[in-house]
Amino acid sequence: MSLLNLVLNLDRDFTTVQDITTEIHHYLRTPASIIASSSYLLQIALTGDKKVAKSPLEYAILIQDAAQCLEANCYRVIEKINQAPSNSLAINRIRLYLDKMLCFCQIILDNVETISHSQGYYEISFVAEKSELINLVEGLNQWAMQMTDVLSSERFNDYVQQFAQGLLMQSCYNSFGEYQSA
């Protein structure tokens, strides 16, 4: 059972694309933000330059919990979208983002496993191994910050709205060749 209580509750039906983006925003962005901040603190803990509140392993476990929560929420949203009576291209675009988010979760979980196996980090004798581990965490932090940015409410909602408006204009003019993805 995940330590984070951010599992998405999808009891009600989605009626519009806006409903979907509003409903999932908090539940996807919060774990991504936790991953970003925890990976940054993990990076600081590994370098030993500054003091942090937790051990590297505790940050790795927090990142793992957030990634598992994010993964579970993505699967639940995809399942709910698949059960929806209507299937629009805007909803398919959201599904594509969720698939990307699942790949992101898998990368995080793989990286955290590598970090967790290095529990004796301070006992690693080779500078190259320490540097490699720090670079891994830095990359993890960058991934998480990108995902948090993508999920920022305004940008994500605007993106989906632009996409939906583009599709509406496209169907009015019946000119599929002129439409460019937002």
N, CA and C atoms as a LAMMPS dump frame, in Angstrom:
ITEM: TIMESTEP
0
ITEM: NUMBER OF ATOMS
546
ITEM: BOX BOUNDS ff ff ff
-5.0000000000000000e+02 5.0000000000000000e+02
-5.0000000000000000e+02 5.0000000000000000e+02
-5.0000000000000000e+02 5.0000000000000000e+02
ITEM: ATOMS id mol type element x y z
1 1 1 N 0.841 -1.186 0
2 1 2 C 0 0 0
3 1 3 C 0.882 1.244 0
4 2 1 N 0.575 2.178 -0.841
5 2 2 C 1.344 3.406 -0.955
6 2 3 C 1.17 4.276 0.288
7 3 1 N 2.265 4.941 0.695
8 3 2 C 2.195 5.84 1.829
9 3 3 C 1.433 7.118 1.486
10 4 1 N 1.378 7.455 0.215
11 4 2 C 0.71 8.677 -0.216
12 4 3 C -0.763 8.405 -0.483
13 5 1 N -1.621 9.256 0.047
14 5 2 C -3.055 9.079 -0.155
15 5 3 C -3.519 9.996 -1.281
16 6 1 N -3.068 9.716 -2.486
17 6 2 C -3.409 10.541 -3.638
18 6 3 C -4.059 9.708 -4.732
19 7 1 N -4.678 8.607 -4.353
20 7 2 C -5.289 7.747 -5.357
21 7 3 C -6.575 8.394 -5.851
22 8 1 N -6.698 8.439 -7.139
23 8 2 C -7.793 9.148 -7.792
24 8 3 C -9.123 8.434 -7.589
25 9 1 N -10.15 9.191 -7.209
26 9 2 C -11.497 8.654 -7.043
27 9 3 C -12.305 9.022 -8.285
28 10 1 N -12.686 8.031 -9.039
29 10 2 C -13.385 8.277 -10.303
30 10 3 C -14.807 7.729 -10.276
31 11 1 N -15.552 8.076 -9.241
32 11 2 C -16.92 7.571 -9.119
33 11 3 C -17.887 8.226 -10.098
34 12 1 N -17.638 9.481 -10.438
35 12 2 C -18.586 10.159 -11.329
36 12 3 C -18.122 10.049 -12.776
37 13 1 N -19.061 10.221 -13.69
38 13 2 C -18.74 10.142 -15.113
39 13 3 C -18.232 11.481 -15.619
40 14 1 N -17.316 11.414 -16.574
41 14 2 C -16.843 12.622 -17.226
42 14 3 C -17.85 12.999 -18.308
43 15 1 N -18.192 14.29 -18.378
44 15 2 C -19.128 14.729 -19.412
45 15 3 C -18.445 15.577 -20.471
46 16 1 N -17.346 16.236 -20.119
47 16 2 C -16.62 17.057 -21.087
48 16 3 C -15.129 16.847 -20.911
49 17 1 N -14.379 17.295 -21.896
50 17 2 C -12.919 17.248 -21.803
51 17 3 C -12.455 18.072 -20.608
52 18 1 N -13.113 19.195 -20.372
53 18 2 C -12.757 20.049 -19.231
54 18 3 C -12.945 19.295 -17.916
55 19 1 N -14.001 18.486 -17.81
56 19 2 C -14.203 17.662 -16.613
57 19 3 C -13.016 16.743 -16.38
58 20 1 N -12.541 16.136 -17.445
59 20 2 C -11.426 15.198 -17.316
60 20 3 C -10.184 15.926 -16.832
61 21 1 N -9.841 17.033 -17.486
62 21 2 C -8.606 17.734 -17.113
63 21 3 C -8.692 18.306 -15.702
64 22 1 N -9.858 18.796 -15.32
65 22 2 C -10.027 19.334 -13.971
66 22 3 C -9.905 18.228 -12.935
67 23 1 N -10.534 17.108 -13.211
68 23 2 C -10.546 15.991 -12.26
69 23 3 C -9.155 15.392 -12.057
70 24 1 N -8.399 15.238 -13.134
71 24 2 C -7.109 14.551 -13.002
72 24 3 C -5.965 15.484 -12.638
73 25 1 N -6.154 16.791 -12.802
74 25 2 C -5.038 17.719 -12.614
75 25 3 C -4.35 17.553 -11.268
76 26 1 N -5.099 17.656 -10.198
77 26 2 C -4.501 17.584 -8.865
78 26 3 C -3.849 16.224 -8.615
79 27 1 N -4.527 15.182 -9.019
80 27 2 C -4.056 13.848 -8.684
81 27 3 C -2.85 13.408 -9.5
82 28 1 N -2.616 14.012 -10.641
83 28 2 C -1.418 13.685 -11.412
84 28 3 C -0.292 14.661 -11.108
85 29 1 N -0.639 15.919 -10.933
86 29 2 C 0.407 16.916 -10.728
87 29 3 C 1.059 16.773 -9.356
88 30 1 N 0.291 16.471 -8.327
89 30 2 C 0.848 16.386 -6.981
90 30 3 C 1.927 15.309 -6.87
91 31 1 N 1.68 14.064 -7.323
92 31 2 C 2.771 13.083 -7.256
93 31 3 C 3.976 13.487 -8.108
94 32 1 N 3.736 14.099 -9.278
95 32 2 C 4.855 14.545 -10.115
96 32 3 C 5.659 15.621 -9.392
97 33 1 N 4.983 16.506 -8.668
98 33 2 C 5.676 17.539 -7.887
99 33 3 C 6.473 16.922 -6.743
100 34 1 N 5.901 15.911 -6.101
101 34 2 C 6.616 15.217 -5.021
102 34 3 C 7.875 14.559 -5.571
103 35 1 N 7.758 13.958 -6.744
104 35 2 C 8.917 13.321 -7.371
105 35 3 C 9.987 14.364 -7.681
106 36 1 N 9.573 15.518 -8.212
107 36 2 C 10.533 16.575 -8.554
108 36 3 C 11.254 17.091 -7.309
109 37 1 N 10.506 17.428 -6.274
110 37 2 C 11.145 17.988 -5.076
111 37 3 C 11.975 16.942 -4.337
112 38 1 N 11.482 15.715 -4.255
113 38 2 C 12.228 14.665 -3.553
114 38 3 C 13.497 14.28 -4.298
115 39 1 N 13.436 14.267 -5.627
116 39 2 C 14.646 13.923 -6.379
117 39 3 C 15.685 15.034 -6.255
118 40 1 N 15.233 16.288 -6.16
119 40 2 C 16.167 17.394 -5.934
120 40 3 C 16.836 17.244 -4.566
121 41 1 N 16.035 16.958 -3.531
122 41 2 C 16.596 16.767 -2.192
123 41 3 C 17.477 15.525 -2.125
124 42 1 N 17.121 14.495 -2.877
125 42 2 C 17.96 13.3 -2.946
126 42 3 C 19.307 13.642 -3.568
127 43 1 N 19.281 14.45 -4.593
128 43 2 C 20.518 14.88 -5.244
129 43 3 C 21.415 15.625 -4.246
130 44 1 N 20.827 16.517 -3.46
131 44 2 C 21.59 17.25 -2.44
132 44 3 C 22.132 16.286 -1.391
133 45 1 N 21.299 15.33 -0.968
134 45 2 C 21.727 14.352 0.038
135 45 3 C 22.894 13.511 -0.468
136 46 1 N 22.87 13.171 -1.752
137 46 2 C 23.939 12.34 -2.307
138 46 3 C 25.254 13.097 -2.444
139 47 1 N 25.179 14.384 -2.76
140 47 2 C 26.415 15.159 -2.893
141 47 3 C 27.011 15.478 -1.537
142 48 1 N 26.165 15.571 -0.515
143 48 2 C 26.657 15.859 0.83
144 48 3 C 27.056 17.315 1.028
145 49 1 N 26.73 18.182 0.074
146 49 2 C 27.09 19.599 0.179
147 49 3 C 26.299 20.313 1.272
148 50 1 N 25.043 19.963 1.422
149 50 2 C 24.17 20.603 2.407
150 50 3 C 23.45 19.519 3.189
151 51 1 N 22.941 19.917 4.353
152 51 2 C 22.173 18.97 5.157
153 51 3 C 20.726 18.956 4.679
154 52 1 N 20.162 17.769 4.663
155 52 2 C 18.752 17.593 4.331
156 52 3 C 18.09 16.797 5.446
157 53 1 N 16.773 16.822 5.481
158 53 2 C 16.02 16.232 6.592
159 53 3 C 16.022 14.704 6.605
160 54 1 N 16.173 14.08 5.44
161 54 2 C 16.053 12.619 5.363
162 54 3 C 17.315 12.003 4.763
163 55 1 N 17.408 10.698 4.911
164 55 2 C 18.519 9.968 4.29
165 55 3 C 18.216 9.772 2.805
166 56 1 N 19.243 9.5 1.994
167 56 2 C 18.987 9.245 0.57
168 56 3 C 17.964 8.13 0.344
169 57 1 N 18.028 7.083 1.149
170 57 2 C 17.093 5.972 0.984
171 57 3 C 15.65 6.407 1.27
172 58 1 N 15.455 7.275 2.261
173 58 2 C 14.099 7.756 2.565
174 58 3 C 13.535 8.581 1.409
175 59 1 N 14.384 9.39 0.773
176 59 2 C 13.925 10.149 -0.402
177 59 3 C 13.6 9.204 -1.557
178 60 1 N 14.419 8.175 -1.726
179 60 2 C 14.17 7.202 -2.796
180 60 3 C 12.834 6.495 -2.581
181 61 1 N 12.528 6.151 -1.339
182 61 2 C 11.255 5.486 -1.026
183 61 3 C 10.077 6.431 -1.28
184 62 1 N 10.226 7.709 -0.926
185 62 2 C 9.17 8.696 -1.179
186 62 3 C 8.931 8.854 -2.68
187 63 1 N 10.011 8.892 -3.448
188 63 2 C 9.898 8.988 -4.907
189 63 3 C 9.186 7.758 -5.461
190 64 1 N 9.555 6.596 -4.953
191 64 2 C 8.937 5.351 -5.409
192 64 3 C 7.437 5.345 -5.108
193 65 1 N 7.058 5.765 -3.909
194 65 2 C 5.633 5.822 -3.544
195 65 3 C 4.864 6.772 -4.457
196 66 1 N 5.445 7.945 -4.719
197 66 2 C 4.776 8.927 -5.582
198 66 3 C 4.641 8.393 -7.003
199 67 1 N 5.672 7.718 -7.504
200 67 2 C 5.623 7.16 -8.863
201 67 3 C 4.574 6.055 -8.962
202 68 1 N 4.483 5.217 -7.938
203 68 2 C 3.468 4.16 -7.944
204 68 3 C 2.061 4.754 -7.88
205 69 1 N 1.896 5.806 -7.099
206 69 2 C 0.606 6.492 -7.004
207 69 3 C 0.241 7.127 -8.346
208 70 1 N 1.205 7.788 -8.974
209 70 2 C 0.986 8.416 -10.277
210 70 3 C 0.619 7.37 -11.323
211 71 1 N 1.317 6.248 -11.292
212 71 2 C 1.044 5.164 -12.231
213 71 3 C -0.376 4.618 -12.038
214 72 1 N -0.761 4.391 -10.786
215 72 2 C -2.106 3.877 -10.491
216 72 3 C -3.18 4.859 -10.961
217 73 1 N -2.953 6.148 -10.731
218 73 2 C -3.925 7.157 -11.168
219 73 3 C -4.045 7.206 -12.68
220 74 1 N -2.921 7.102 -13.38
221 74 2 C -2.959 7.105 -14.849
222 74 3 C -3.773 5.924 -15.37
223 75 1 N -3.527 4.741 -14.82
224 75 2 C -4.283 3.56 -15.248
225 75 3 C -5.777 3.729 -14.974
226 76 1 N -6.116 4.307 -13.821
227 76 2 C -7.531 4.491 -13.483
228 76 3 C -8.203 5.471 -14.432
229 77 1 N -7.496 6.561 -14.777
230 77 2 C -8.079 7.538 -15.701
231 77 3 C -8.25 6.916 -17.083
232 78 1 N -7.245 6.181 -17.545
233 78 2 C -7.34 5.524 -18.859
234 78 3 C -8.513 4.547 -18.877
235 79 1 N -8.65 3.781 -17.805
236 79 2 C -9.769 2.829 -17.719
237 79 3 C -11.108 3.562 -17.77
238 80 1 N -11.21 4.677 -17.058
239 80 2 C -12.452 5.454 -17.043
240 80 3 C -12.728 6.058 -18.421
241 81 1 N -11.678 6.572 -19.07
242 81 2 C -11.839 7.141 -20.412
243 81 3 C -12.292 6.056 -21.388
244 82 1 N -11.726 4.862 -21.266
245 82 2 C -12.098 3.761 -22.159
246 82 3 C -13.556 3.341 -21.988
247 83 1 N -14.13 3.585 -20.816
248 83 2 C -15.528 3.238 -20.559
249 83 3 C -16.494 4.339 -20.983
250 84 1 N -15.955 5.52 -21.311
251 84 2 C -16.811 6.658 -21.678
252 84 3 C -17.563 6.352 -22.971
253 85 1 N -18.826 6.813 -23.071
254 85 2 C -19.621 6.532 -24.272
255 85 3 C -19.104 7.252 -25.514
256 86 1 N -18.531 8.436 -25.338
257 86 2 C -18.024 9.172 -26.504
258 86 3 C -16.507 9.062 -26.561
259 87 1 N -15.987 9.198 -27.762
260 87 2 C -14.549 9.077 -27.952
261 87 3 C -14.1 10.177 -28.906
262 88 1 N -13.612 11.281 -28.361
263 88 2 C -13.182 12.403 -29.193
264 88 3 C -11.667 12.38 -29.359
265 89 1 N -11.189 13.136 -30.312
266 89 2 C -9.747 13.226 -30.51
267 89 3 C -9.077 13.959 -29.359
268 90 1 N -9.766 14.896 -28.713
269 90 2 C -9.198 15.581 -27.547
270 90 3 C -8.995 14.586 -26.402
271 91 1 N -9.955 13.693 -26.217
272 91 2 C -9.816 12.665 -25.182
273 91 3 C -8.685 11.709 -25.544
274 92 1 N -8.546 11.399 -26.819
275 92 2 C -7.42 10.562 -27.241
276 92 3 C -6.089 11.248 -26.972
277 93 1 N -6.069 12.569 -27.097
278 93 2 C -4.845 13.318 -26.793
279 93 3 C -4.514 13.194 -25.305
280 94 1 N -5.526 13.263 -24.46
281 94 2 C -5.31 13.08 -23.023
282 94 3 C -4.785 11.673 -22.764
283 95 1 N -5.364 10.686 -23.438
284 95 2 C -4.911 9.304 -23.29
285 95 3 C -3.438 9.181 -23.689
286 96 1 N -3.03 9.881 -24.749
287 96 2 C -1.633 9.874 -25.179
288 96 3 C -0.73 10.444 -24.084
289 97 1 N -1.156 11.551 -23.466
290 97 2 C -0.381 12.118 -22.362
291 97 3 C -0.28 11.133 -21.201
292 98 1 N -1.361 10.446 -20.916
293 98 2 C -1.341 9.471 -19.829
294 98 3 C -0.399 8.317 -20.15
295 99 1 N -0.352 7.896 -21.405
296 99 2 C 0.603 6.858 -21.806
297 99 3 C 2.04 7.336 -21.61
298 100 1 N 2.291 8.602 -21.961
299 100 2 C 3.63 9.166 -21.732
300 100 3 C 3.94 9.211 -20.242
301 101 1 N 2.927 9.543 -19.445
302 101 2 C 3.104 9.596 -18.003
303 101 3 C 3.431 8.212 -17.445
304 102 1 N 2.813 7.168 -18
305 102 2 C 3.113 5.805 -17.558
306 102 3 C 4.561 5.431 -17.883
307 103 1 N 5.041 5.847 -19.047
308 103 2 C 6.456 5.617 -19.389
309 103 3 C 7.351 6.342 -18.403
310 104 1 N 6.983 7.565 -18.069
311 104 2 C 7.713 8.37 -17.091
312 104 3 C 7.77 7.64 -15.746
313 105 1 N 6.646 7.081 -15.306
314 105 2 C 6.607 6.342 -14.039
315 105 3 C 7.536 5.139 -14.078
316 106 1 N 7.544 4.433 -15.203
317 106 2 C 8.396 3.252 -15.312
318 106 3 C 9.871 3.631 -15.254
319 107 1 N 10.235 4.736 -15.899
320 107 2 C 11.619 5.215 -15.846
321 107 3 C 11.985 5.565 -14.408
322 108 1 N 11.079 6.24 -13.718
323 108 2 C 11.335 6.601 -12.322
324 108 3 C 11.528 5.35 -11.472
325 109 1 N 10.624 4.4 -11.607
326 109 2 C 10.706 3.193 -10.784
327 109 3 C 11.989 2.417 -11.064
328 110 1 N 12.41 2.367 -12.327
329 110 2 C 13.68 1.709 -12.664
330 110 3 C 14.86 2.449 -12.041
331 111 1 N 14.843 3.788 -12.125
332 111 2 C 15.929 4.584 -11.557
333 111 3 C 15.977 4.475 -10.04
334 112 1 N 14.812 4.489 -9.404
335 112 2 C 14.766 4.391 -7.949
336 112 3 C 15.28 3.033 -7.496
337 113 1 N 15.002 2.006 -8.274
338 113 2 C 15.524 0.676 -7.943
339 113 3 C 17.051 0.696 -7.954
340 114 1 N 17.631 1.348 -8.947
341 114 2 C 19.091 1.477 -9.018
342 114 3 C 19.616 2.234 -7.803
343 115 1 N 18.926 3.314 -7.44
344 115 2 C 19.352 4.12 -6.292
345 115 3 C 19.222 3.31 -5.004
346 116 1 N 18.133 2.582 -4.855
347 116 2 C 17.906 1.787 -3.643
348 116 3 C 18.957 0.698 -3.471
349 117 1 N 19.437 0.148 -4.591
350 117 2 C 20.478 -0.875 -4.501
351 117 3 C 21.803 -0.283 -4.06
352 118 1 N 21.921 1.028 -4.12
353 118 2 C 23.145 1.709 -3.689
354 118 3 C 22.968 2.25 -2.277
355 119 1 N 22.335 1.459 -1.403
356 119 2 C 22.064 1.903 -0.035
357 119 3 C 23.339 2.321 0.675
358 120 1 N 24.395 1.61 0.42
359 120 2 C 25.673 1.958 1.029
360 120 3 C 26.393 3.001 0.208
361 121 1 N 25.672 4.032 -0.208
362 121 2 C 26.22 5.044 -1.116
363 121 3 C 27.513 5.629 -0.582
364 122 1 N 27.547 5.926 0.699
365 122 2 C 28.726 6.58 1.258
366 122 3 C 29.917 5.638 1.308
367 123 1 N 29.663 4.35 1.112
368 123 2 C 30.743 3.375 1.105
369 123 3 C 31.252 3.091 -0.301
370 124 1 N 30.619 3.688 -1.303
371 124 2 C 31.08 3.494 -2.677
372 124 3 C 32.441 4.145 -2.804
373 125 1 N 33.405 3.379 -3.246
374 125 2 C 34.774 3.89 -3.243
375 125 3 C 35.146 4.62 -4.522
376 126 1 N 34.476 4.319 -5.607
377 126 2 C 34.861 4.927 -6.875
378 126 3 C 34.109 6.23 -7.108
379 127 1 N 34.861 7.266 -7.419
380 127 2 C 34.274 8.574 -7.696
381 127 3 C 33.347 8.49 -8.901
382 128 1 N 33.708 7.674 -9.881
383 128 2 C 32.885 7.531 -11.089
384 128 3 C 31.506 6.979 -10.741
385 129 1 N 31.437 6.022 -9.814
386 129 2 C 30.147 5.455 -9.414
387 129 3 C 29.287 6.501 -8.704
388 130 1 N 29.914 7.309 -7.853
389 130 2 C 29.179 8.373 -7.163
390 130 3 C 28.642 9.373 -8.178
391 131 1 N 29.478 9.757 -9.103
392 131 2 C 29.088 10.729 -10.122
393 131 3 C 27.949 10.193 -10.982
394 132 1 N 28.029 8.916 -11.336
395 132 2 C 26.984 8.294 -12.157
396 132 3 C 25.64 8.292 -11.428
397 133 1 N 25.667 7.988 -10.151
398 133 2 C 24.439 7.965 -9.356
399 133 3 C 23.842 9.369 -9.23
400 134 1 N 24.688 10.361 -9
401 134 2 C 24.212 11.747 -8.898
402 134 3 C 23.623 12.2 -10.23
403 135 1 N 24.271 11.844 -11.335
404 135 2 C 23.742 12.194 -12.661
405 135 3 C 22.388 11.535 -12.915
406 136 1 N 22.229 10.306 -12.454
407 136 2 C 20.959 9.595 -12.588
408 136 3 C 19.845 10.351 -11.863
409 137 1 N 20.124 10.79 -10.65
410 137 2 C 19.129 11.52 -9.864
411 137 3 C 18.848 12.887 -10.483
412 138 1 N 19.876 13.529 -11.019
413 138 2 C 19.681 14.823 -11.679
414 138 3 C 18.754 14.671 -12.892
415 139 1 N 18.964 13.612 -13.664
416 139 2 C 18.084 13.337 -14.8
417 139 3 C 16.661 13.061 -14.357
418 140 1 N 16.525 12.322 -13.271
419 140 2 C 15.211 12.027 -12.699
420 140 3 C 14.499 13.321 -12.311
421 141 1 N 15.232 14.229 -11.692
422 141 2 C 14.666 15.516 -11.29
423 141 3 C 14.198 16.31 -12.507
424 142 1 N 14.989 16.318 -13.57
425 142 2 C 14.614 17.052 -14.78
426 142 3 C 13.349 16.468 -15.413
427 143 1 N 13.264 15.136 -15.467
428 143 2 C 12.059 14.474 -15.984
429 143 3 C 10.836 14.909 -15.182
430 144 1 N 10.972 14.846 -13.858
431 144 2 C 9.836 15.163 -12.986
432 144 3 C 9.416 16.624 -13.13
433 145 1 N 10.38 17.521 -13.267
434 145 2 C 10.04 18.938 -13.437
435 145 3 C 9.312 19.162 -14.757
436 146 1 N 9.72 18.464 -15.806
437 146 2 C 9.027 18.585 -17.093
438 146 3 C 7.587 18.099 -16.986
439 147 1 N 7.393 16.967 -16.336
440 147 2 C 6.044 16.431 -16.19
441 147 3 C 5.176 17.345 -15.331
442 148 1 N 5.759 17.92 -14.279
443 148 2 C 5.013 18.856 -13.438
444 148 3 C 4.596 20.066 -14.255
445 149 1 N 5.503 20.541 -15.105
446 149 2 C 5.208 21.691 -15.955
447 149 3 C 4.093 21.363 -16.949
448 150 1 N 4.168 20.188 -17.56
449 150 2 C 3.129 19.77 -18.515
450 150 3 C 1.769 19.719 -17.83
451 151 1 N 1.762 19.283 -16.589
452 151 2 C 0.497 19.116 -15.874
453 151 3 C 0.02 20.375 -15.164
454 152 1 N 0.768 21.487 -15.299
455 152 2 C 0.288 22.71 -14.653
456 152 3 C -1.084 23.009 -15.249
457 153 1 N -2.016 23.321 -14.405
458 153 2 C -3.424 23.39 -14.792
459 153 3 C -3.663 24.233 -16.03
460 154 1 N -3.144 25.433 -16.019
461 154 2 C -3.425 26.352 -17.112
462 154 3 C -2.892 25.823 -18.442
463 155 1 N -1.641 25.377 -18.45
464 155 2 C -1.033 24.933 -19.703
465 155 3 C -1.699 23.664 -20.233
466 156 1 N -1.949 22.71 -19.357
467 156 2 C -2.539 21.451 -19.805
468 156 3 C -3.955 21.684 -20.322
469 157 1 N -4.751 22.432 -19.554
470 157 2 C -6.121 22.732 -19.989
471 157 3 C -6.129 23.529 -21.282
472 158 1 N -5.235 24.525 -21.389
473 158 2 C -5.153 25.322 -22.619
474 158 3 C -4.783 24.447 -23.809
475 159 1 N -3.832 23.548 -23.575
476 159 2 C -3.403 22.667 -24.66
477 159 3 C -4.57 21.828 -25.167
478 160 1 N -5.296 21.222 -24.246
479 160 2 C -6.425 20.371 -24.639
480 160 3 C -7.512 21.205 -25.312
481 161 1 N -7.768 22.415 -24.79
482 161 2 C -8.781 23.284 -25.397
483 161 3 C -8.376 23.69 -26.814
484 162 1 N -7.094 24.061 -27.01
485 162 2 C -6.617 24.434 -28.344
486 162 3 C -6.757 23.257 -29.298
487 163 1 N -6.425 22.086 -28.797
488 163 2 C -6.528 20.885 -29.611
489 163 3 C -7.983 20.654 -30.018
490 164 1 N -8.896 20.78 -29.035
491 164 2 C -10.323 20.571 -29.311
492 164 3 C -10.85 21.632 -30.277
493 165 1 N -10.437 22.895 -30.101
494 165 2 C -10.877 23.961 -31.003
495 165 3 C -10.351 23.73 -32.412
496 166 1 N -9.108 23.276 -32.507
497 166 2 C -8.53 22.967 -33.812
498 166 3 C -9.312 21.88 -34.514
499 167 1 N -9.762 20.896 -33.757
500 167 2 C -10.557 19.818 -34.343
501 167 3 C -11.915 20.329 -34.795
502 168 1 N -12.499 21.249 -34.03
503 168 2 C -13.792 21.812 -34.403
504 168 3 C -13.66 22.611 -35.699
505 169 1 N -12.612 23.439 -35.78
506 169 2 C -12.383 24.212 -37.003
507 169 3 C -12.122 23.277 -38.177
508 170 1 N -11.372 22.234 -37.897
509 170 2 C -11.026 21.266 -38.936
510 170 3 C -12.289 20.616 -39.497
511 171 1 N -13.22 20.235 -38.622
512 171 2 C -14.428 19.567 -39.103
513 171 3 C -15.344 20.543 -39.844
514 172 1 N -15.312 21.831 -39.47
515 172 2 C -16.132 22.837 -40.173
516 172 3 C -15.669 23.01 -41.614
517 173 1 N -14.358 23.006 -41.808
518 173 2 C -13.815 23.252 -43.145
519 173 3 C -13.511 21.966 -43.91
520 174 1 N -13.609 20.83 -43.225
521 174 2 C -13.289 19.539 -43.838
522 174 3 C -11.932 19.545 -44.531
523 175 1 N -10.985 20.193 -43.91
524 175 2 C -9.646 20.274 -44.482
525 175 3 C -8.646 19.691 -43.489
526 176 1 N -8.487 18.396 -43.54
527 176 2 C -7.603 17.745 -42.588
528 176 3 C -6.137 18.071 -42.847
529 177 1 N -5.794 18.409 -44.063
530 177 2 C -4.403 18.693 -44.394
531 177 3 C -3.881 19.97 -43.775
532 178 1 N -4.759 20.944 -43.521
533 178 2 C -4.314 22.23 -43.006
534 178 3 C -4.174 22.25 -41.489
535 179 1 N -4.777 21.286 -40.817
536 179 2 C -4.733 21.292 -39.356
537 179 3 C -3.358 20.885 -38.859
538 180 1 N -2.812 21.653 -37.917
539 180 2 C -1.547 21.296 -37.281
540 180 3 C -1.805 21.1 -35.8
541 181 1 N -1.159 20.105 -35.238
542 181 2 C -1.343 19.792 -33.828
543 181 3 C -0.882 20.957 -32.962
544 182 1 N -1.626 21.184 -31.883
545 182 2 C -1.277 22.284 -30.971
546 182 3 C 0.044 22.007 -30.291
